[in-house]
Amino acid sequence: MLDIMSYGDCQPDLVRKETLERLSSGKLDMLALGGGIVGSGLARDAATRGLNVGLVEQYDFAFGTSSRSSHLLHGGLRYLAQGYIRLVHEASLEKRVVHRIAPHLADPLPFIFPTRKGWQWARWKLSIGVKLYDLLCGRRNLGKSSTLSRKALLELLPDLEPHGITGAVRYYDGLTNDARLVIDTLRSAHNNGAILANYVRFDGATYQDGLWHCRAVDQITGQPLEIRATQVVNATGPWSDKIANSATDLRLTKGVHLVIDRKRLPIPDAVVMTEGSRILFGIPWGERVILGTTDTDYDGPLETPDCNEEDISYILDVVAVLFPRAKITPDDIISTWSGLRPLVADPHGNPSDISRRHEIKMAQPGWWDVTGGKLTTYRLMSEQAIDRVVKHAGLDVQPCRTATEPLLEKSQTDGLSSVVPQEVTERAVRHFCRNEWARSLEDVMVRRTYWSYYHRNHAEIARQILPWVAEELGWNEETAQAELTKYLDEHGNKPSQSKAADASEVS
Ligand SMILES: Cc1cc2nc3c(=O)[nH]c(=O)nc-3n(C[C@H](O)[C@H](O)[C@H](O)COP(=O)(O)OP(=O)(O)OC[C@H]3O[C@@H](n4cnc5c(N)ncnc54)[C@H](O)[C@@H]3O)c2cc1C
């Protein structure tokens, strides 16, 4: 049982009770396992087609990889170089779809790819590559690619090491907010009738008389639940092959990101940094820069992939080659996060060369495993999976409309959901608890806002918002203090804590 306790009949508790009753009474057309971007996309697609759909997530929504990505909507220039044209084409079209249905979560982001004499990434090759990249977007990328002369490049990036530089290409992808994309997709699913519960763990299922009888546990009260569904879709990302009944085989790789102040690396656009055939990015994120990522095989705990000294020096060494004068050191790191890529297994390949393709498999009648893919392609994966589910189940449904219908109205996202973390407001914090299923301080500080990673003084912000969260969730003083301690224990030892908090960051 989770050590989140609430007292009294606060509104979120009453709503949750009713949700769990609806989940376990009657029979669902489909139960989605996992509240990451794929499970959320499945729930939205199924609900908008008129299916009676439920979703359970063992922790908070977006707890897994979907809050630990590089925040990019991209076709993947690197995959183009590897010859995965179809994959790049699909993802390129999907990045535009996200821009259409959720413009508040898809900022066009220019990328500068500097080129050097004698490097495998020659400028003439890259300029052909980025033109092709634009074409694969249906000729309408989020911006038009171009070539930069050496002079223009050095004016744009004065801190760049000039030795051997021949110029650059500039191309466009999108910057998103992965956890917010999950939450807004879930809100859309909810608006269309999906029954969604976080902190409910799926524990196994038996198939009887054409129905899956799923065992689940409410992680807040410890209560067991039985959920009956004709179709079950396993979308548990890195956990997929641990789920009973699953037929997936995964290879997990870890990717680490570092966040530094943008004043320390004042880049106007994202910058591509290479290490052999690998590509890393410096990504402007408001007043910060995200640096990453690594790609190494992983077999540790799935909940808490680490960021170790080796990961940090790998990234900082790559940055130092391009920007030696910036002298970025571990002391500059404000925060870090690490995510696990749920790649469809290929035991032999180099992790960076394993394709990011997705797989939709029916392992047993009415049991589906949906794995692999990318944040960018989540909607397409969901559409293809639901197409197969409804065909198999012989369901008469409405056509898919997830590519055209906006996730939410503008009035539902203003001041609440954006690419770059917004300021702390009481209204937003109360909204996250009332309407976005936040159940803990961490849910608000990490997955609803990213304040935890964005601000050096996030501990101070956590203290500031505690009374609002406590009131919304019906915590007494003792529970509120325990929640704060838990948050600080888990997040207080970030690199930022070694530095004095910058009080001006709290608004
Ligand atoms: C370092 C890194 C950088 C990336 N960058 C990008 C990028 O910039 N752009 C891009 O397009 N893609 C990117 N990706 C890929 C993308 O993030 C993932 O493909 C995507 O987030 C996977 O989503 P998911 O829903 O499959 O998995 P997850 O987000 O991990 O969701 C699975 C969920 O299932 C839940 N779960 C597990 N077991 C159970 C159970 N028994 N009961 C209930 N729930 C359960 C978990 O708690 C978890 O929340 C990146 C990946 C990594 C690792």
The ligand as an SDF file (V2000), in Angstrom:
LIG
                    3D

 53 58  0  0  0  0  0  0  0  0999 V2000
   16.1600    8.9640  -22.8970 C   0  0  0  0  0  0  0  0  0  0  0  0
   14.9930    8.9200  -23.8320 C   0  0  0  0  0  0  0  0  0  0  0  0
   14.7400    9.9780  -24.6770 C   0  0  0  0  0  0  0  0  0  0  0  0
   13.6580    9.9260  -25.5460 C   0  0  0  0  0  0  0  0  0  0  0  0
   13.4060   11.0000  -26.2950 N   0  0  0  0  0  0  0  0  0  0  0  0
   12.3660   10.9800  -27.1590 C   0  0  0  0  0  0  0  0  0  0  0  0
   12.0670   12.1230  -27.9170 C   0  0  0  0  0  0  0  0  0  0  0  0
   12.6810   13.1730  -27.7560 O   0  0  0  0  0  0  0  0  0  0  0  0
   11.0480   12.0410  -28.8040 N   0  0  0  0  0  0  0  0  0  0  0  0
   10.3340   10.8970  -28.9920 C   0  0  0  0  0  0  0  0  0  0  0  0
    9.4570   10.8790  -29.8510 O   0  0  0  0  0  0  0  0  0  0  0  0
   10.5630    9.7920  -28.2340 N   0  0  0  0  0  0  0  0  0  0  0  0
   11.5510    9.8170  -27.3150 C   0  0  0  0  0  0  0  0  0  0  0  0
   11.8050    8.7320  -26.5340 N   0  0  0  0  0  0  0  0  0  0  0  0
   10.9310    7.5650  -26.6360 C   0  0  0  0  0  0  0  0  0  0  0  0
    9.6290    7.7680  -25.8480 C   0  0  0  0  0  0  0  0  0  0  0  0
    9.8590    8.5180  -24.6920 O   0  0  0  0  0  0  0  0  0  0  0  0
    9.0310    6.4110  -25.4810 C   0  0  0  0  0  0  0  0  0  0  0  0
    8.9160    5.6300  -26.6540 O   0  0  0  0  0  0  0  0  0  0  0  0
    7.6510    6.5380  -24.8580 C   0  0  0  0  0  0  0  0  0  0  0  0
    7.6320    7.4910  -23.8190 O   0  0  0  0  0  0  0  0  0  0  0  0
    7.2100    5.1870  -24.3060 C   0  0  0  0  0  0  0  0  0  0  0  0
    5.9040    5.3340  -23.7920 O   0  0  0  0  0  0  0  0  0  0  0  0
    5.1260    4.1010  -23.1760 P   0  0  0  0  0  0  0  0  0  0  0  0
    3.7570    4.5490  -22.8980 O   0  0  0  0  0  0  0  0  0  0  0  0
    5.2990    2.9180  -24.0830 O   0  0  0  0  0  0  0  0  0  0  0  0
    5.9240    3.7350  -21.8430 O   0  0  0  0  0  0  0  0  0  0  0  0
    5.9090    4.4620  -20.4210 P   0  0  0  0  0  0  0  0  0  0  0  0
    5.8470    5.9050  -20.5370 O   0  0  0  0  0  0  0  0  0  0  0  0
    7.0600    3.9010  -19.6450 O   0  0  0  0  0  0  0  0  0  0  0  0
    4.5450    3.9840  -19.7780 O   0  0  0  0  0  0  0  0  0  0  0  0
    4.3380    2.6900  -19.2910 C   0  0  0  0  0  0  0  0  0  0  0  0
    3.5710    2.7980  -18.0050 C   0  0  0  0  0  0  0  0  0  0  0  0
    3.0920    1.5000  -17.6090 O   0  0  0  0  0  0  0  0  0  0  0  0
    3.0140    1.4920  -16.2150 C   0  0  0  0  0  0  0  0  0  0  0  0
    2.9220    0.1210  -15.7210 N   0  0  0  0  0  0  0  0  0  0  0  0
    3.9140   -0.8030  -15.7000 C   0  0  0  0  0  0  0  0  0  0  0  0
    3.4840   -1.9490  -15.1400 N   0  0  0  0  0  0  0  0  0  0  0  0
    2.1780   -1.7440  -14.8010 C   0  0  0  0  0  0  0  0  0  0  0  0
    1.1990   -2.5540  -14.1670 C   0  0  0  0  0  0  0  0  0  0  0  0
    1.4680   -3.7970  -13.7700 N   0  0  0  0  0  0  0  0  0  0  0  0
   -0.0320   -2.0490  -13.9480 N   0  0  0  0  0  0  0  0  0  0  0  0
   -0.3240   -0.7620  -14.3420 C   0  0  0  0  0  0  0  0  0  0  0  0
    0.5860    0.0430  -14.9310 N   0  0  0  0  0  0  0  0  0  0  0  0
    1.8210   -0.4340  -15.1720 C   0  0  0  0  0  0  0  0  0  0  0  0
    4.2970    2.1960  -15.8060 C   0  0  0  0  0  0  0  0  0  0  0  0
    4.2380    2.6550  -14.4720 O   0  0  0  0  0  0  0  0  0  0  0  0
    4.4150    3.3050  -16.8430 C   0  0  0  0  0  0  0  0  0  0  0  0
    3.9180    4.5460  -16.3890 O   0  0  0  0  0  0  0  0  0  0  0  0
   12.8430    8.7750  -25.6150 C   0  0  0  0  0  0  0  0  0  0  0  0
   13.0890    7.7150  -24.7540 C   0  0  0  0  0  0  0  0  0  0  0  0
   14.1410    7.7980  -23.8540 C   0  0  0  0  0  0  0  0  0  0  0  0
   14.3770    6.6820  -22.9080 C   0  0  0  0  0  0  0  0  0  0  0  0
  1  2  1  0
  2  3  1  0
  2 52  2  0
  3  4  2  0
  4  5  1  0
  4 50  1  0
  5  6  2  0
  6  7  1  0
  6 13  1  0
  7  8  2  0
  7  9  1  0
  9 10  1  0
 10 11  2  0
 10 12  1  0
 12 13  2  0
 13 14  1  0
 14 15  1  0
 14 50  1  0
 15 16  1  0
 16 17  1  0
 16 18  1  0
 18 19  1  0
 18 20  1  0
 20 21  1  0
 20 22  1  0
 22 23  1  0
 23 24  1  0
 24 25  2  0
 24 26  1  0
 24 27  1  0
 27 28  1  0
 28 29  2  0
 28 30  1  0
 28 31  1  0
 31 32  1  0
 32 33  1  0
 33 34  1  0
 33 48  1  0
 34 35  1  0
 35 36  1  0
 35 46  1  0
 36 37  1  0
 36 45  1  0
 37 38  2  0
 38 39  1  0
 39 40  1  0
 39 45  2  0
 40 41  1  0
 40 42  2  0
 42 43  1  0
 43 44  2  0
 44 45  1  0
 46 47  1  0
 46 48  1  0
 48 49  1  0
 50 51  2  0
 51 52  1  0
 52 53  1  0
M  END
$$$$
